[in-house]
């Protein structure tokens, strides 16, 4: 294998740049030419390739986002689009591809590996932490710390005014980020798409907390469960307490990657190059029990759901 490509795809996540840095420098160290694909699958289809060097990834270890940029390109789901992109890819002479991204990116990578006869290795990069096969995805720790810091600040105001605060966090269709935020902040309630919830029961629990002497209530809402606006209105009609809402939004994606995410990204980026050169294909590198592992790019989504349900049960026991 003499020439490989790397791309970042899907939603940006803090740690993508450290992962990219590790991929590029590990490939160069192995004597392999490495090219970056700008703007994810859109750049792949358009042939937007740039040769990478050790210097091109200098100074990006501490930077959020991705220097290769990313772009959602749903057209790649169509077979005729993938066939046209395959011609562009093969003309460039690439022998393999590394994709840093999330579940949707890996579905595209699975198609490339199966249809193009091109070895593909995935590196999990998403704040949602919803990818089976790894304990942590790149960007999750940073996003979680941002959310926890924000909720801690909100709690000060909630206590001062005796308010109920509804805080919406990201996570797409997964509640992992929401339930972890709730655990870290001692939230009274967490609403996630993996479990049903009842507003009457939620308000009853909150009122009981106030009766015991609590001076505030924090409700964490996963964006995939419902909107903060809807939850706020539903709760407001059921209580006399003052209810406010906060949507953390994209602030969770940006910022400098945490130390944990920098180390995780470096380990997985390096491992992706090693495994690709060793002949692995159609797999994702992940971290399980602090060991680098390989799992198929095609994922069992039930495993991600089960992880959230376990965390939610832990929250119910400790709140």
N, C-alpha and C positions, 0 to 999 in steps of 0.2 A: 504494500500500500504506500503510494508515493505522494498523493495529493488528496486532502480531505477538506470538507467545508463545515462551518459551524454557523448556527443561527439562533437568535432569541425570538420567541414567538408567544402570542397570547398577551395577557395582561402583564405589565412590567412588575418586577418584584426586586426589592433591595437584595443584592447578592448576585444578580445576573452578571454584573461586570466582573466581580471576583471569579465567578465560574468561567466566564469567557477568557479572562486572563490566564487561568490555569490550563484551559484547553489549548490556547495558542502556544504558551511557553512549553507545555508538555509535548506538543506535536513537534515544535522546533527542536527540542532536546532529542527527540527520537529521529531527527533527520527527515521529517515529513513536511511538505509544503502545506500551509493552512490558509484558507480563504474564508472571509466573513461574508455572510449573506445579509444584506441590509433589508430591513422592514419585513422580516419573517417570510411567510409563504408568498406574499405579494412580490417581494424581491426575488424569491426563488423562481417564480413564473416569468419575471421580466429579465432575469439574468443580471441582477444588480449585485455583482460580486466584487470584493476588494481583497487583495492579498494582505495578509496580516504578518506583522513582525513583532519581535519582543518589544520594540519601541512603541508600536501602535497600541499596546495595552499597558504602557507605563503610566503610573499615576491614577489608575482607575479602581484600585482595590477598595478605596474608601468611598467611591461614588455610587449613589443610588441610580436607578434606571438602567438603561442599556445603551452603550455607545453605538451598537448596531441598529438601535431603534427596533420597534415592533409594530405590527399592524395586523388587525383582524381581517382575514381574507376568506370569507365563507364560500367563495366561488371554487375553492380547492376541493370542495366536496364532490364536484362534478368530474366524472371520469375523463371527459374530453379536455378539461383544463389541466388535469394531472398528466395526461398523455403529452400535451404540448409542453408542459414544464419539464417532463422527462427528457425531451430532446434538448432543451436548453442546458439542463444539468449535465447530460452525457457529453455534449459538445465541449463543455468546460473541462472535461477530463477528470472529474472527481471520482475517487474510489470509495468514498464513504461520507457519511453525514452525521453530525452530532446536533441534536435539537435540545435547546434549553427552554423549557416551557411547562405547560400544564396538560390536563387531560385532553383538551381539544387538539393541542399540538401533537400529542402522542398518537391520536387517531390518524392524523395526517401522516406521521412518521411510519405508522404501521402499514399504511397504504403504499408509501414509497418503498419500504423494504420488500413488500410482497409483490408489487407490480413492476418495479423498476430494476429489480435484481441489484439493489444498492444496499449495503449494510448500513443500518441506522441504529444509533445509540441515543437514548433519551436521558436527559438530566432534569430532575424535577425542580422547577422554579415557579412557584405560585404562593401567594400569601394565604390561599384557602386551606392548604395542608390537607387536601382531599384526594391524594393519589395513593392508592394501595401499593405496598412494596417498599415504603420508606417510612420511618418514624417521623421524619421532618422533611418538609420541602423547603427549598431555598426561598427566603423572604418571609416565611411565616413567623419566625422569632422576632424579627424587626417589627413587623406589622402588629404582633401581639403586644410588644412593649409600648408601641405608640398608642394603641387602644387603651392599655392599662393606665398609662400616664394620663391620658385624657380623662378617663373615668374617675381616677383619683382626684383630679382637679374639680370635676363636676360634683363629686361627693361633698366637697367643702361647701359649695354653694347650696346643694340640696339640704345639708344639715343646718346651715345658717338660716334658711327660709322654711324648713320643714316640708320641702317639696318632694313630689314624685318625679323622677327624671326617666324618660325613655330614651335610650341611646342605641342608635342603629349602627351596626358594624358591617363590614363587607364580608364576602365569603361565597358569593354566587349562590349555588344551590346546596352548599354545605354549611352546617352550623358549627363546625369545629372552632373557627376563630371566635365566634360568639360565646360558646360554652367555656372555652379556655379563658376568655376575658372575664366572664362571670365568676369562674373559680378564683381567678387571681384577685378580683376586686370584692368578693363577697357579695355579689349582687343578689337581690331578693328573688328575682325571676330571670329566666333566660328562655327566649322564644326561638325555636329552631325549626327548619322544615322537616326534620326527621321525626318529630314527635308532635302529637296534637296538643292544643292548649285551649283553655276555657277562660274567657275574660272575667266571668263572674267568680270563678275560683281564684284567679290571680288577685282580684281586688279584695276578696275575702281574706286571703293570706296577708296582703299588705295592711289591711285594717287591723288584723290581729297583731301585726308587728308594732303598729303605732300604739295599740292598747297596752302592749308590754313595755312601752317606753321608748321605742325607736323614734328617731327624729327625722327620718328621711326614708326613701325607697329608691333603689336603682333597678331598672328593668333593661336588660340587654336584648336587643332584637337583631336576629340575623336577617340580612336583606332578602334572603330566599324564603323566609317564613312569612313576612308581611312588611309593610312600610312602617317607619316610625310614626308617620302622620296617622295612619289607620289605628295603630295600637294606642296612640295618645288619645285620639277621639273616643275610642271604645272604653278606655279606662276613665276618661274625664266624665263620661255620662253615668258612671257607676260610683263615683266618689265625690265628696265635697272638698277633698284635698286639691291643692294647686298642682297641676301636671304640666311639665315642660318637656320638650323633646330636643335632641341633638343628633344630627346625622354626621358621623365622622367622615364618611366619604373617602375620596382619593388621598387624603392626608395619610392614610394607612399604607399606601404603596410607596410613597416617596421617602426621602431622607437617607442618611448614611446607613449602610448595613451594619447590624450589630456584630460584635466579635464572633458570636456563635455562627451567624450566617456567613461571615467571611471564611471561617474555618471549614464549615460544611461545604460551601461552594468550591473551595480549593480542593478538598478531598474528592468530591464527586466529579469535578471537571477533569482532574488528573486521572481518576479511575476510568472515566469515559474514553479517554484517548488510549489508555493501556488496554482496555477490553476490546476496543475497536481493532487495534493493531494485533491483538491476540486471536482475532477471528470471530468474536461475538457479534451478533446482529439481531435486530428485532427485539431488543431488550432495553430496560431502563436501569441505570445504576441508582442504588438507594442506600440508605443507612438504616440497618436494623440491629439493635443492641450494640451499637457502636462499631459494627462490622459492615463493610461495603458488600452489598448483595446485588444480584441481578434478578429482575422479574420481567415478564413479557410486556411489551408496550400496550397490548390489548388488555384492559384491566377489568376486574370484577368489582363493580361499583358497590356491591353489597358490603364488601369489607370496609369501605370508607364509612358507610352508614353505621355499621356496627361499632366502629371506633367512636363516633359522635354519641351514639346511644350509651356507651359505657361512660364517657365523660359526663354526660347529662345526669346519669344515675349517681355519679360521684358528687356532682353539684347538689343534687337533691338531699344527699346524706349529710352534707357538710355546711349547708347554708344556715 
